[in-house]
Amino acid sequence: MARFKLDENLPAAAEALLRDAGHDVATVIQEELSGASDLDVHAAARTEGRTVVTLDRGFGDPRRHPTAGTAGVVVLRVPSQDANSILGLLRLLVPLFEEQEIDGTLWVVEPHRVRIRRG
């Protein structure tokens, strides 16, 4: 079971999808971090031991958001940011979350490719 913090740019159904897969999920919106800076969201996730899941490509910059010592970051890169595209990509990731270590890594996820970078 992974612990996720979903950014405000993900559809509400993403929470249910990951929770139904057995994961512990919190959202930026629930925690009243809407509009908070990326640095604040990343710091809150680090403190809580949660993996950030976002569409925000800025989280893919390891100089601004280093993943060493964190529960990791997952950046979803979809051609269309509609709910169906995002949820479809998350459905593909659910089995990988069980097989691969997320802690301390940056995942950049596209429909046909997952790049994982440590640290």
N, C-alpha and C positions, 0 to 999 in steps of 0.2 A: 504494500500500500504506500502510495506517495502522498505527500501533502502539497497541495497547490494553492497559489494565490492567482486568481484570474483578474486580469486587467479590465478596466471599464470598457474597452473597445471590443470585448467578446460578447456574443449573444447570451442572454440569460440561460438558454437551454444548454450551454456548455457546462454549466455547473451540474445540472442533473445528469448529463451524459457521463461525466467523470465520477460523480458520486455513485451512480448506478454501477459503475465498474469497480467500486470498492475503495475509492480514494477519498481522502479528507480534503474538502474544498472550501476555501474562503474566497470572497470576492472583494475587490477594491471598493465597490459600491456599498456592500454590507458594512465594511469597516470605516465608512465615511472618509475615504481617501480619494473620492472623485475630484478630479482637477489637481490632485497633488502632483508634484514633479516626479519624473522617473526616478530620480535619486531617492526621494522619500518612499516611493513604492518599493524600490529595491531594498532599501534599509529595513522597512517594515517586514518584508518577506524574509530577509536574512535573520532578523530578530526572532521571527516565528518559526524558522526552519522550514519555510515553504518555497517551492519552485514557482517562479513567476512564469505565467503563460500569457503571451501578448501578441498583438499584431504590430506593435511599435518596433520598427526596425532599429531605432536608437538603442534598444536593449541588446542588439547584436554587436555592439562595439565593446570589446572586452577592456578597453582602456577606461571607458566611463563606467562600465558595469562589470568589474571582474567577478568571475564565478568561483574562484578558489575560496574555500571556506564557507560556501553558501550551499543551498539546496538546489542551485542551478537555475537556468533560464531557458525557456522554450519560446522561440520566435516563430510564429506561423506566417508563412509567405504564400498567400493565395492570390490567384489572378483576379478574383472578384471577392470583395469582402462582404458578400451577402451571407446570411446565417447558414444556408444550406452548404455552401462551399466550406465554411469554417468548421461546421459540425462534421462534414464528411472527412476532412483532414484529421480532426481529432479522433474520429472513429478508427482511422488507420493507425493512429499512434497508441491507442490503448494497449494493444498487445506488446508494443515496444517498451512501454513504461514498465511492464512486468519483466522484460528480458534484459534491459540495459540499465546501467547505473546512471542516475540523473545528477546526483550530488556532485557539485564542483564542475559541472559541464555547461556548455552553451550548445543548445540544439537549434539549428536553423532548418526549418521544415518546409519543404515545398511538396506539391502533389506527388512528384515522382522521385524525390530525393530527400534524405535526411543527413545533414552534416552535423557531426558531434565533435566539439572541441573541448579539451580539458583545460581548466584553469583560466 
